[in-house]
Structure formats: structure tokens, C-alpha cells
């Protein structure tokens, strides 16, 4: 049989991925885009290069590699793992099974952080940075921000370090820490996090890319809120007065997160929806009562 052109390979590849994913109803799959990314990888051409050279016939090695990648994708492996990278905030990030694959929705958290109007030398903490996505996006936008990114996983930090180096953003400080445990008594103007927030028995864990991502980056107790609770409770010890906490959460967790923030004493609580219109990021501000104000209160009462 003659070998396919780029255009034929893309068409047939997309149809094969679609058929496979229909079999297990893979929500959110995008067969056309998947085929392009996999053929880019197999041919070493950019996606636009594929369109420019659509009549070109694949050589034997390209066809064999595309075939292998397609078979793995059809069996369910995430495209990001097969090609080894994912774009986030226009940054090409190296990804691996050690961390969450960066999602477009998390870009809303980045936008929200940039919209706070913090000073050009703000101190920022990204808790559970994974591939480094949020910290690196902020670092490209705000060259003067002093950014620390933590993760409890050594493997994740290794990946984040590779991304820092690749993007020449080595001023982002990486630190192994289970939430705040390795942070000492440092305080920040902004704390951001996309923590694990899926309930342990959520059926989504058995669908799509989530099956191939580490549960330590996804699962958080029986209601998905265990880590969010801990971050909300401990952040006041690490925020300067007026500092902000920005949290990504599940589409159905906005009320619970706002409630936790309010009970803890945060103010200016606000919600940001993601590109699909789902509640996705909640923010709160921590304003410390100054000792002077407190003593005045007491004086007033006595
Ligand atoms: N947003 C991811 C998903 O639902 C989960 C990410 C997380 O737990 N932080 O696919």
C-alpha cells in the first residue's frame, strides 16, 4: 500500500482517535488537534508546516512513528505525555506523568493575579507548582516579581526546574515543601495555588487525561476540599496585610471556598469564571488588624 500524504494521515489519524474515544466516551477529546500534534511530533514539522506541506508523502520512519503515537493515543494516553510538552500562557512547557498537565482554565488564575495591580516588586508564592506553569507565566509577565514556587514532589520540582531553565526564568525560586511546611515564617503579597481538589470517589478520575496524572495532584479527601481548607487556614500566617490568596477549585466548590475564606476572616472575596463559564478561581484579601487599631478598640470599650 502506498504511503499517505500529510493531509491523508491527518484525516485518517483523527478518525481513528475519534472512533477509539467514542468507545469509552472520552469527554473533552479533540481528535483533529490531537492528530496534528502527533503528526508534528512524528515529522518534526510545526502545525503550520503540516498545512503548508499537506501534499507531501510521509517517509517510512515518519509513518511508523505516527502509527505508534496514534495507537497509544487511541488507547487513552494524553497527547501532552506523547509529545512531552503542553503550551500554557503561550509558554512551551515540558510535561511528564510526574505532574498535572497544565489546563487552559488555569490561565484564568494567572489573569486574575495580574489584574490585582500589585507593585512591580511583589513577593509571590505558588503552592504546588507542578510543571511550574503558574509561577512561570507570572514571571514572564512581571519581571520584577520575587516568585517562590513549591511542590512536595521532588519529581515535580525537577520538571519545574527544567522549565525554568528552558524559558530562562531561573530567578523563580523552587523549594520542596508540603504546602507551608518548608516556608518558615516568610510572608508574601500574593499566594496562588491550583491544588488537588477532586473528591476521592469522583468518577472523572477514571476518564480522559486524569487517568494518567498523579493522584497526589488531583485528589483531596472525601469532598475534594481537604487541601483547599488547609491552604485557606494557613495562608494568613504567610500573607502581609492587604495580601491576596487566589485559589483554583472545582466548578461546584465556589460556595464552599468562599465560605471557608469568610469564616477565616478574609475580605473582598471574589469569583472568576473559566473560559467555559464555570466558577473556577476564588480570591480573598487578608487585612491584619493593626495593634494600634486593636488597642483603640479596647480603649473605647473600657
Ligand atoms: N482541573 C482539573 C480537572 O478537573 C483538576 C485539577 C486539580 O485537581 N487541581 O481536570
py3Dmol code that shows the C-alpha trace and the ligand (Angstrom):
import py3Dmol

protein = """\
ATOM      1  CA  UNK A   1       0.000   0.000   0.000  1.00  0.00           C
ATOM      2  CA  UNK A   2       1.284   3.469  -0.829  1.00  0.00           C
ATOM      3  CA  UNK A   3       2.242   5.747   1.983  1.00  0.00           C
ATOM      4  CA  UNK A   4      -0.157   8.576   2.931  1.00  0.00           C
ATOM      5  CA  UNK A   5       0.314  12.300   2.357  1.00  0.00           C
ATOM      6  CA  UNK A   6       0.291  14.617   5.382  1.00  0.00           C
ATOM      7  CA  UNK A   7      -3.336  15.562   4.629  1.00  0.00           C
ATOM      8  CA  UNK A   8      -4.406  11.910   4.427  1.00  0.00           C
ATOM      9  CA  UNK A   9      -2.518  10.987   7.591  1.00  0.00           C
ATOM     10  CA  UNK A  10      -4.219  13.822   9.485  1.00  0.00           C
ATOM     11  CA  UNK A  11      -7.656  12.775   8.263  1.00  0.00           C
ATOM     12  CA  UNK A  12      -7.202   9.110   8.982  1.00  0.00           C
ATOM     13  CA  UNK A  13      -5.480   9.747  12.305  1.00  0.00           C
ATOM     14  CA  UNK A  14      -8.293  11.998  13.536  1.00  0.00           C
ATOM     15  CA  UNK A  15     -10.918   9.443  12.508  1.00  0.00           C
ATOM     16  CA  UNK A  16      -9.075   6.703  14.375  1.00  0.00           C
ATOM     17  CA  UNK A  17      -8.752   8.716  17.566  1.00  0.00           C
ATOM     18  CA  UNK A  18     -12.400   9.730  17.350  1.00  0.00           C
ATOM     19  CA  UNK A  19     -13.556   6.129  16.938  1.00  0.00           C
ATOM     20  CA  UNK A  20     -11.415   4.930  19.848  1.00  0.00           C
ATOM     21  CA  UNK A  21     -12.531   7.698  22.170  1.00  0.00           C
ATOM     22  CA  UNK A  22     -16.181   7.236  21.339  1.00  0.00           C
ATOM     23  CA  UNK A  23     -15.814   3.683  22.584  1.00  0.00           C
ATOM     24  CA  UNK A  24     -15.168   4.971  26.102  1.00  0.00           C
ATOM     25  CA  UNK A  25     -16.909   8.343  25.760  1.00  0.00           C
ATOM     26  CA  UNK A  26     -13.813  10.423  26.377  1.00  0.00           C
ATOM     27  CA  UNK A  27     -15.170  13.832  27.227  1.00  0.00           C
ATOM     28  CA  UNK A  28     -13.199  16.807  26.006  1.00  0.00           C
ATOM     29  CA  UNK A  29     -11.205  14.917  23.404  1.00  0.00           C
ATOM     30  CA  UNK A  30     -10.227  16.828  20.261  1.00  0.00           C
ATOM     31  CA  UNK A  31      -9.280  14.258  17.594  1.00  0.00           C
ATOM     32  CA  UNK A  32      -8.362  16.793  14.883  1.00  0.00           C
ATOM     33  CA  UNK A  33      -5.990  18.735  17.097  1.00  0.00           C
ATOM     34  CA  UNK A  34      -4.586  15.537  18.602  1.00  0.00           C
ATOM     35  CA  UNK A  35      -3.730  14.192  15.133  1.00  0.00           C
ATOM     36  CA  UNK A  36      -1.970  17.466  14.245  1.00  0.00           C
ATOM     37  CA  UNK A  37       0.118  17.469  17.423  1.00  0.00           C
ATOM     38  CA  UNK A  38       1.089  13.833  16.998  1.00  0.00           C
ATOM     39  CA  UNK A  39       1.996  14.234  13.322  1.00  0.00           C
ATOM     40  CA  UNK A  40       4.039  17.343  14.207  1.00  0.00           C
ATOM     41  CA  UNK A  41       5.971  15.210  16.644  1.00  0.00           C
ATOM     42  CA  UNK A  42       6.435  12.355  14.122  1.00  0.00           C
ATOM     43  CA  UNK A  43       7.603  14.644  11.292  1.00  0.00           C
ATOM     44  CA  UNK A  44       9.406  17.358  13.248  1.00  0.00           C
ATOM     45  CA  UNK A  45       7.283  19.974  11.460  1.00  0.00           C
ATOM     46  CA  UNK A  46       5.266  22.729  13.114  1.00  0.00           C
ATOM     47  CA  UNK A  47       1.473  22.567  12.837  1.00  0.00           C
ATOM     48  CA  UNK A  48       1.531  25.339  10.239  1.00  0.00           C
ATOM     49  CA  UNK A  49       4.279  23.415   8.418  1.00  0.00           C
ATOM     50  CA  UNK A  50       1.889  20.451   8.142  1.00  0.00           C
ATOM     51  CA  UNK A  51      -0.636  22.624   6.328  1.00  0.00           C
ATOM     52  CA  UNK A  52       1.979  24.194   4.075  1.00  0.00           C
ATOM     53  CA  UNK A  53       3.238  20.735   3.064  1.00  0.00           C
ATOM     54  CA  UNK A  54      -0.073  18.858   3.103  1.00  0.00           C
ATOM     55  CA  UNK A  55       0.633  17.055  -0.216  1.00  0.00           C
ATOM     56  CA  UNK A  56       3.958  15.706   0.927  1.00  0.00           C
ATOM     57  CA  UNK A  57       4.126  11.909   1.360  1.00  0.00           C
ATOM     58  CA  UNK A  58       5.330  10.666   4.767  1.00  0.00           C
ATOM     59  CA  UNK A  59       8.602   8.752   4.743  1.00  0.00           C
ATOM     60  CA  UNK A  60       8.820   5.318   6.302  1.00  0.00           C
ATOM     61  CA  UNK A  61      10.150   6.450   9.692  1.00  0.00           C
ATOM     62  CA  UNK A  62       7.568   9.226   9.986  1.00  0.00           C
ATOM     63  CA  UNK A  63       4.743   6.865   9.133  1.00  0.00           C
ATOM     64  CA  UNK A  64       5.946   4.287  11.655  1.00  0.00           C
ATOM     65  CA  UNK A  65       6.294   6.855  14.449  1.00  0.00           C
ATOM     66  CA  UNK A  66       2.880   8.403  13.717  1.00  0.00           C
ATOM     67  CA  UNK A  67       1.361   4.941  13.764  1.00  0.00           C
ATOM     68  CA  UNK A  68       2.868   4.243  17.185  1.00  0.00           C
ATOM     69  CA  UNK A  69       1.748   7.564  18.634  1.00  0.00           C
ATOM     70  CA  UNK A  70      -1.766   7.086  17.261  1.00  0.00           C
ATOM     71  CA  UNK A  71      -2.062   3.640  18.793  1.00  0.00           C
ATOM     72  CA  UNK A  72      -1.034   4.997  22.214  1.00  0.00           C
ATOM     73  CA  UNK A  73      -3.415   7.956  21.906  1.00  0.00           C
ATOM     74  CA  UNK A  74      -6.242   5.649  20.831  1.00  0.00           C
ATOM     75  CA  UNK A  75      -5.567   3.603  23.977  1.00  0.00           C
ATOM     76  CA  UNK A  76      -6.027   6.762  26.061  1.00  0.00           C
ATOM     77  CA  UNK A  77      -2.576   8.233  26.788  1.00  0.00           C
ATOM     78  CA  UNK A  78      -2.654  12.053  26.985  1.00  0.00           C
ATOM     79  CA  UNK A  79      -1.313  13.890  23.932  1.00  0.00           C
ATOM     80  CA  UNK A  80       0.795  16.052  26.251  1.00  0.00           C
ATOM     81  CA  UNK A  81       2.605  12.940  27.515  1.00  0.00           C
ATOM     82  CA  UNK A  82       3.105  11.575  23.998  1.00  0.00           C
ATOM     83  CA  UNK A  83       4.629  14.789  22.676  1.00  0.00           C
ATOM     84  CA  UNK A  84       6.287  15.687  26.011  1.00  0.00           C
ATOM     85  CA  UNK A  85       5.042  19.261  26.107  1.00  0.00           C
ATOM     86  CA  UNK A  86       1.993  21.480  26.520  1.00  0.00           C
ATOM     87  CA  UNK A  87       1.581  25.157  25.850  1.00  0.00           C
ATOM     88  CA  UNK A  88       0.444  27.292  28.785  1.00  0.00           C
ATOM     89  CA  UNK A  89       0.167  31.082  28.587  1.00  0.00           C
ATOM     90  CA  UNK A  90       1.993  30.728  25.233  1.00  0.00           C
ATOM     91  CA  UNK A  91       4.929  29.112  27.032  1.00  0.00           C
ATOM     92  CA  UNK A  92       6.057  25.701  25.764  1.00  0.00           C
ATOM     93  CA  UNK A  93       6.288  23.639  28.965  1.00  0.00           C
ATOM     94  CA  UNK A  94       7.910  20.238  29.262  1.00  0.00           C
ATOM     95  CA  UNK A  95       5.432  17.854  30.908  1.00  0.00           C
ATOM     96  CA  UNK A  96       5.666  14.337  32.297  1.00  0.00           C
ATOM     97  CA  UNK A  97       3.493  11.920  34.263  1.00  0.00           C
ATOM     98  CA  UNK A  98       5.025  13.455  37.439  1.00  0.00           C
ATOM     99  CA  UNK A  99       2.647  16.431  37.445  1.00  0.00           C
ATOM    100  CA  UNK A 100      -0.746  17.704  36.372  1.00  0.00           C
ATOM    101  CA  UNK A 101      -0.905  18.631  32.679  1.00  0.00           C
ATOM    102  CA  UNK A 102      -1.416  22.415  32.606  1.00  0.00           C
ATOM    103  CA  UNK A 103      -5.007  23.355  31.666  1.00  0.00           C
ATOM    104  CA  UNK A 104      -6.208  26.460  29.795  1.00  0.00           C
ATOM    105  CA  UNK A 105      -8.602  27.173  32.693  1.00  0.00           C
ATOM    106  CA  UNK A 106      -5.655  27.790  34.984  1.00  0.00           C
ATOM    107  CA  UNK A 107      -4.714  30.731  32.751  1.00  0.00           C
ATOM    108  CA  UNK A 108      -7.721  32.480  34.353  1.00  0.00           C
ATOM    109  CA  UNK A 109      -5.903  32.340  37.673  1.00  0.00           C
ATOM    110  CA  UNK A 110      -2.862  33.962  36.030  1.00  0.00           C
ATOM    111  CA  UNK A 111      -5.037  36.710  34.513  1.00  0.00           C
ATOM    112  CA  UNK A 112      -6.682  37.299  37.855  1.00  0.00           C
ATOM    113  CA  UNK A 113      -3.324  37.563  39.649  1.00  0.00           C
ATOM    114  CA  UNK A 114      -2.064  40.091  37.091  1.00  0.00           C
ATOM    115  CA  UNK A 115      -5.273  42.114  37.433  1.00  0.00           C
ATOM    116  CA  UNK A 116      -4.752  42.703  41.171  1.00  0.00           C
ATOM    117  CA  UNK A 117      -2.466  45.643  40.433  1.00  0.00           C
ATOM    118  CA  UNK A 118       0.307  44.560  42.794  1.00  0.00           C
ATOM    119  CA  UNK A 119       3.570  46.502  42.949  1.00  0.00           C
ATOM    120  CA  UNK A 120       6.286  45.718  40.411  1.00  0.00           C
ATOM    121  CA  UNK A 121       8.379  44.126  43.174  1.00  0.00           C
ATOM    122  CA  UNK A 122       5.633  41.986  44.762  1.00  0.00           C
ATOM    123  CA  UNK A 123       6.557  38.788  46.604  1.00  0.00           C
ATOM    124  CA  UNK A 124       4.557  35.865  45.292  1.00  0.00           C
ATOM    125  CA  UNK A 125       4.201  32.235  46.377  1.00  0.00           C
ATOM    126  CA  UNK A 126       2.882  29.470  44.058  1.00  0.00           C
ATOM    127  CA  UNK A 127       1.926  26.461  46.185  1.00  0.00           C
ATOM    128  CA  UNK A 128       2.051  23.069  44.447  1.00  0.00           C
ATOM    129  CA  UNK A 129       3.587  24.395  41.249  1.00  0.00           C
ATOM    130  CA  UNK A 130       3.812  21.046  39.383  1.00  0.00           C
ATOM    131  CA  UNK A 131       5.350  21.807  35.985  1.00  0.00           C
ATOM    132  CA  UNK A 132       5.825  25.426  37.113  1.00  0.00           C
ATOM    133  CA  UNK A 133       3.013  26.697  34.874  1.00  0.00           C
ATOM    134  CA  UNK A 134       1.536  29.445  37.070  1.00  0.00           C
ATOM    135  CA  UNK A 135       4.841  30.679  38.509  1.00  0.00           C
ATOM    136  CA  UNK A 136       6.490  30.834  35.087  1.00  0.00           C
ATOM    137  CA  UNK A 137       3.542  32.599  33.447  1.00  0.00           C
ATOM    138  CA  UNK A 138       3.632  35.231  36.200  1.00  0.00           C
ATOM    139  CA  UNK A 139       7.405  35.520  35.901  1.00  0.00           C
ATOM    140  CA  UNK A 140       7.224  36.263  32.153  1.00  0.00           C
ATOM    141  CA  UNK A 141       4.663  38.996  32.734  1.00  0.00           C
ATOM    142  CA  UNK A 142       6.182  40.603  35.819  1.00  0.00           C
ATOM    143  CA  UNK A 143       9.952  40.613  35.567  1.00  0.00           C
ATOM    144  CA  UNK A 144      10.328  42.336  38.949  1.00  0.00           C
ATOM    145  CA  UNK A 145       8.170  39.974  40.999  1.00  0.00           C
ATOM    146  CA  UNK A 146      10.009  37.881  43.538  1.00  0.00           C
ATOM    147  CA  UNK A 147       8.432  34.453  42.939  1.00  0.00           C
ATOM    148  CA  UNK A 148       8.775  31.307  45.018  1.00  0.00           C
ATOM    149  CA  UNK A 149       7.253  28.050  43.748  1.00  0.00           C
ATOM    150  CA  UNK A 150       6.867  24.962  45.928  1.00  0.00           C
ATOM    151  CA  UNK A 151       5.945  21.359  45.462  1.00  0.00           C
ATOM    152  CA  UNK A 152       6.050  18.392  47.810  1.00  0.00           C
ATOM    153  CA  UNK A 153       7.196  16.126  44.976  1.00  0.00           C
ATOM    154  CA  UNK A 154      10.877  16.026  44.083  1.00  0.00           C
ATOM    155  CA  UNK A 155       9.986  14.786  40.590  1.00  0.00           C
ATOM    156  CA  UNK A 156       7.678  17.745  40.038  1.00  0.00           C
ATOM    157  CA  UNK A 157      10.377  20.167  41.147  1.00  0.00           C
ATOM    158  CA  UNK A 158      12.838  18.556  38.752  1.00  0.00           C
ATOM    159  CA  UNK A 159      10.384  19.197  35.931  1.00  0.00           C
ATOM    160  CA  UNK A 160       9.706  22.763  37.093  1.00  0.00           C
ATOM    161  CA  UNK A 161      13.475  23.360  37.161  1.00  0.00           C
ATOM    162  CA  UNK A 162      13.797  22.140  33.548  1.00  0.00           C
ATOM    163  CA  UNK A 163      11.043  24.558  32.527  1.00  0.00           C
ATOM    164  CA  UNK A 164      12.686  27.456  34.403  1.00  0.00           C
ATOM    165  CA  UNK A 165      15.949  26.752  32.579  1.00  0.00           C
ATOM    166  CA  UNK A 166      14.335  26.274  29.153  1.00  0.00           C
ATOM    167  CA  UNK A 167      12.473  29.556  29.475  1.00  0.00           C
ATOM    168  CA  UNK A 168      15.409  31.371  31.020  1.00  0.00           C
ATOM    169  CA  UNK A 169      13.364  32.234  34.098  1.00  0.00           C
ATOM    170  CA  UNK A 170      15.818  30.977  36.668  1.00  0.00           C
ATOM    171  CA  UNK A 171      15.019  33.778  39.122  1.00  0.00           C
ATOM    172  CA  UNK A 172      11.893  31.799  40.112  1.00  0.00           C
ATOM    173  CA  UNK A 173      12.894  30.182  43.410  1.00  0.00           C
ATOM    174  CA  UNK A 174      11.946  26.492  43.687  1.00  0.00           C
ATOM    175  CA  UNK A 175      11.515  24.930  47.078  1.00  0.00           C
ATOM    176  CA  UNK A 176      10.421  21.475  48.230  1.00  0.00           C
ATOM    177  CA  UNK A 177       7.615  21.954  50.715  1.00  0.00           C
ATOM    178  CA  UNK A 178       4.397  20.269  51.783  1.00  0.00           C
ATOM    179  CA  UNK A 179       2.205  23.389  51.488  1.00  0.00           C
ATOM    180  CA  UNK A 180       3.748  25.830  54.021  1.00  0.00           C
ATOM    181  CA  UNK A 181       5.914  23.357  55.927  1.00  0.00           C
ATOM    182  CA  UNK A 182       9.153  24.456  54.237  1.00  0.00           C
ATOM    183  CA  UNK A 183       8.338  28.174  54.025  1.00  0.00           C
ATOM    184  CA  UNK A 184       9.399  29.212  57.530  1.00  0.00           C
ATOM    185  CA  UNK A 185       7.858  32.498  58.620  1.00  0.00           C
ATOM    186  CA  UNK A 186       8.128  34.252  55.241  1.00  0.00           C
ATOM    187  CA  UNK A 187       5.251  36.472  54.166  1.00  0.00           C
ATOM    188  CA  UNK A 188       4.027  37.327  50.676  1.00  0.00           C
ATOM    189  CA  UNK A 189       1.865  39.866  48.863  1.00  0.00           C
ATOM    190  CA  UNK A 190       0.161  37.115  46.887  1.00  0.00           C
ATOM    191  CA  UNK A 191      -0.296  33.378  47.332  1.00  0.00           C
ATOM    192  CA  UNK A 192      -1.637  31.418  44.350  1.00  0.00           C
ATOM    193  CA  UNK A 193      -2.447  27.744  44.090  1.00  0.00           C
ATOM    194  CA  UNK A 194      -4.058  25.162  41.860  1.00  0.00           C
ATOM    195  CA  UNK A 195      -4.157  22.434  44.500  1.00  0.00           C
ATOM    196  CA  UNK A 196      -5.685  18.975  44.168  1.00  0.00           C
ATOM    197  CA  UNK A 197      -9.456  19.441  44.509  1.00  0.00           C
ATOM    198  CA  UNK A 198     -11.185  16.304  43.276  1.00  0.00           C
ATOM    199  CA  UNK A 199     -13.108  14.042  45.683  1.00  0.00           C
ATOM    200  CA  UNK A 200     -11.600  10.585  46.057  1.00  0.00           C
ATOM    201  CA  UNK A 201     -14.694   8.837  44.632  1.00  0.00           C
ATOM    202  CA  UNK A 202     -15.276  11.250  41.718  1.00  0.00           C
ATOM    203  CA  UNK A 203     -15.867   9.180  38.544  1.00  0.00           C
ATOM    204  CA  UNK A 204     -13.989  11.796  36.444  1.00  0.00           C
ATOM    205  CA  UNK A 205     -10.767  10.348  37.844  1.00  0.00           C
ATOM    206  CA  UNK A 206     -11.364   7.356  35.582  1.00  0.00           C
ATOM    207  CA  UNK A 207     -11.813   9.423  32.426  1.00  0.00           C
ATOM    208  CA  UNK A 208      -9.565  11.151  29.891  1.00  0.00           C
ATOM    209  CA  UNK A 209      -6.159  12.535  30.831  1.00  0.00           C
ATOM    210  CA  UNK A 210      -6.876  12.312  34.576  1.00  0.00           C
ATOM    211  CA  UNK A 211      -6.229   8.553  34.438  1.00  0.00           C
ATOM    212  CA  UNK A 212      -2.591   9.291  33.593  1.00  0.00           C
ATOM    213  CA  UNK A 213      -1.937  12.155  36.033  1.00  0.00           C
ATOM    214  CA  UNK A 214      -0.646  11.674  39.587  1.00  0.00           C
ATOM    215  CA  UNK A 215      -3.450  11.364  42.124  1.00  0.00           C
ATOM    216  CA  UNK A 216      -1.335  13.495  44.502  1.00  0.00           C
ATOM    217  CA  UNK A 217      -2.044  16.403  42.120  1.00  0.00           C
ATOM    218  CA  UNK A 218      -5.756  15.656  41.745  1.00  0.00           C
ATOM    219  CA  UNK A 219      -7.344  14.033  44.777  1.00  0.00           C
ATOM    220  CA  UNK A 220      -8.055  15.810  48.038  1.00  0.00           C
ATOM    221  CA  UNK A 221     -10.043  13.861  50.584  1.00  0.00           C
ATOM    222  CA  UNK A 222     -13.662  12.758  50.568  1.00  0.00           C
ATOM    223  CA  UNK A 223     -15.031  16.125  49.385  1.00  0.00           C
ATOM    224  CA  UNK A 224     -12.071  17.451  47.371  1.00  0.00           C
ATOM    225  CA  UNK A 225     -11.635  20.311  49.830  1.00  0.00           C
ATOM    226  CA  UNK A 226      -9.003  18.962  52.227  1.00  0.00           C
ATOM    227  CA  UNK A 227      -6.066  20.849  50.687  1.00  0.00           C
ATOM    228  CA  UNK A 228      -8.076  23.998  49.977  1.00  0.00           C
ATOM    229  CA  UNK A 229      -9.091  24.043  53.673  1.00  0.00           C
ATOM    230  CA  UNK A 230      -5.504  23.727  54.795  1.00  0.00           C
ATOM    231  CA  UNK A 231      -4.229  26.455  52.455  1.00  0.00           C
ATOM    232  CA  UNK A 232      -7.034  28.826  53.488  1.00  0.00           C
ATOM    233  CA  UNK A 233      -6.344  28.186  57.185  1.00  0.00           C
ATOM    234  CA  UNK A 234      -2.561  28.579  56.967  1.00  0.00           C
ATOM    235  CA  UNK A 235      -2.192  31.437  54.463  1.00  0.00           C
ATOM    236  CA  UNK A 236      -2.870  34.232  57.000  1.00  0.00           C
ATOM    237  CA  UNK A 237       0.475  33.375  58.673  1.00  0.00           C
ATOM    238  CA  UNK A 238       2.164  33.950  55.310  1.00  0.00           C
ATOM    239  CA  UNK A 239       0.381  36.999  53.887  1.00  0.00           C
ATOM    240  CA  UNK A 240       1.336  40.577  54.533  1.00  0.00           C
ATOM    241  CA  UNK A 241      -1.558  42.802  55.476  1.00  0.00           C
ATOM    242  CA  UNK A 242      -3.517  43.512  52.291  1.00  0.00           C
ATOM    243  CA  UNK A 243      -2.102  40.389  50.653  1.00  0.00           C
ATOM    244  CA  UNK A 244      -4.214  38.175  48.398  1.00  0.00           C
ATOM    245  CA  UNK A 245      -4.941  34.463  48.231  1.00  0.00           C
ATOM    246  CA  UNK A 246      -6.056  33.144  44.802  1.00  0.00           C
ATOM    247  CA  UNK A 247      -7.296  29.582  44.541  1.00  0.00           C
ATOM    248  CA  UNK A 248      -8.364  27.424  41.645  1.00  0.00           C
ATOM    249  CA  UNK A 249     -11.137  24.986  42.577  1.00  0.00           C
ATOM    250  CA  UNK A 250     -13.762  22.649  41.130  1.00  0.00           C
ATOM    251  CA  UNK A 251     -16.760  24.071  39.243  1.00  0.00           C
ATOM    252  CA  UNK A 252     -19.032  23.148  42.173  1.00  0.00           C
ATOM    253  CA  UNK A 253     -16.772  24.310  45.015  1.00  0.00           C
ATOM    254  CA  UNK A 254     -17.019  28.109  44.700  1.00  0.00           C
ATOM    255  CA  UNK A 255     -19.539  28.499  47.520  1.00  0.00           C
ATOM    256  CA  UNK A 256     -17.658  26.212  49.880  1.00  0.00           C
ATOM    257  CA  UNK A 257     -14.369  28.024  49.185  1.00  0.00           C
ATOM    258  CA  UNK A 258     -15.938  31.474  49.643  1.00  0.00           C
ATOM    259  CA  UNK A 259     -17.483  30.267  52.887  1.00  0.00           C
ATOM    260  CA  UNK A 260     -14.156  28.939  54.191  1.00  0.00           C
ATOM    261  CA  UNK A 261     -12.441  32.224  53.283  1.00  0.00           C
ATOM    262  CA  UNK A 262     -15.111  34.270  55.006  1.00  0.00           C
ATOM    263  CA  UNK A 263     -15.068  32.185  58.192  1.00  0.00           C
ATOM    264  CA  UNK A 264     -11.276  32.536  58.318  1.00  0.00           C
ATOM    265  CA  UNK A 265     -11.629  36.336  58.150  1.00  0.00           C
ATOM    266  CA  UNK A 266     -10.626  37.152  54.558  1.00  0.00           C
ATOM    267  CA  UNK A 267     -12.347  40.111  52.905  1.00  0.00           C
ATOM    268  CA  UNK A 268     -13.003  41.295  49.312  1.00  0.00           C
ATOM    269  CA  UNK A 269     -13.912  37.728  48.354  1.00  0.00           C
ATOM    270  CA  UNK A 270     -14.460  37.426  44.607  1.00  0.00           C
ATOM    271  CA  UNK A 271     -15.103  34.767  41.980  1.00  0.00           C
ATOM    272  CA  UNK A 272     -13.738  34.361  38.467  1.00  0.00           C
ATOM    273  CA  UNK A 273     -15.306  32.019  35.916  1.00  0.00           C
ATOM    274  CA  UNK A 274     -13.240  29.988  33.462  1.00  0.00           C
ATOM    275  CA  UNK A 275     -13.424  30.128  29.661  1.00  0.00           C
ATOM    276  CA  UNK A 276     -16.269  27.585  29.750  1.00  0.00           C
ATOM    277  CA  UNK A 277     -18.278  29.833  32.094  1.00  0.00           C
ATOM    278  CA  UNK A 278     -17.723  27.627  35.171  1.00  0.00           C
ATOM    279  CA  UNK A 279     -16.841  29.094  38.584  1.00  0.00           C
ATOM    280  CA  UNK A 280     -13.095  28.366  38.779  1.00  0.00           C
ATOM    281  CA  UNK A 281     -10.995  30.842  40.796  1.00  0.00           C
ATOM    282  CA  UNK A 282     -11.869  32.456  44.112  1.00  0.00           C
ATOM    283  CA  UNK A 283      -9.827  35.197  45.730  1.00  0.00           C
ATOM    284  CA  UNK A 284      -9.749  36.750  49.179  1.00  0.00           C
ATOM    285  CA  UNK A 285      -7.712  39.503  50.789  1.00  0.00           C
ATOM    286  CA  UNK A 286      -6.088  39.261  54.189  1.00  0.00           C
ATOM    287  CA  UNK A 287      -6.118  42.510  56.142  1.00  0.00           C
ATOM    288  CA  UNK A 288      -4.432  42.364  59.513  1.00  0.00           C
ATOM    289  CA  UNK A 289      -5.856  44.434  62.273  1.00  0.00           C
ATOM    290  CA  UNK A 290      -3.043  46.709  63.353  1.00  0.00           C
ATOM    291  CA  UNK A 291      -2.072  46.606  67.054  1.00  0.00           C
ATOM    292  CA  UNK A 292      -2.863  50.342  67.239  1.00  0.00           C
ATOM    293  CA  UNK A 293      -6.413  49.815  65.965  1.00  0.00           C
ATOM    294  CA  UNK A 294      -6.882  46.954  68.387  1.00  0.00           C
ATOM    295  CA  UNK A 295      -5.725  48.901  71.414  1.00  0.00           C
ATOM    296  CA  UNK A 296      -8.001  51.818  70.385  1.00  0.00           C
ATOM    297  CA  UNK A 297     -10.932  49.368  70.231  1.00  0.00           C
ATOM    298  CA  UNK A 298     -10.144  48.138  73.691  1.00  0.00           C
ATOM    299  CA  UNK A 299      -9.706  51.668  74.978  1.00  0.00           C
ATOM    300  CA  UNK A 300     -13.101  52.535  73.528  1.00  0.00           C
ATOM    301  CA  UNK A 301     -14.765  49.613  75.270  1.00  0.00           C
ATOM    302  CA  UNK A 302     -13.306  50.147  78.728  1.00  0.00           C
TER     303      UNK A 302
END
"""
ligand_1 = """\
10
LIG
N -8.941 20.957 36.652
C -8.562 19.598 36.749
C -9.678 18.716 36.220
O -10.746 18.703 36.764
C -8.201 19.203 38.171
C -7.068 19.964 38.655
C -6.855 19.875 40.125
O -7.304 18.987 40.855
N -6.146 20.816 40.570
O -9.484 18.054 35.243
"""
view = py3Dmol.view(width=600, height=400)
view.addModel(protein, "pdb")
view.setStyle({"model": 0}, {"cartoon": {"style": "trace"}})
view.addModel(ligand_1, "xyz")
view.setStyle({"model": 1}, {"stick": {}})
view.zoomTo()
view.show()
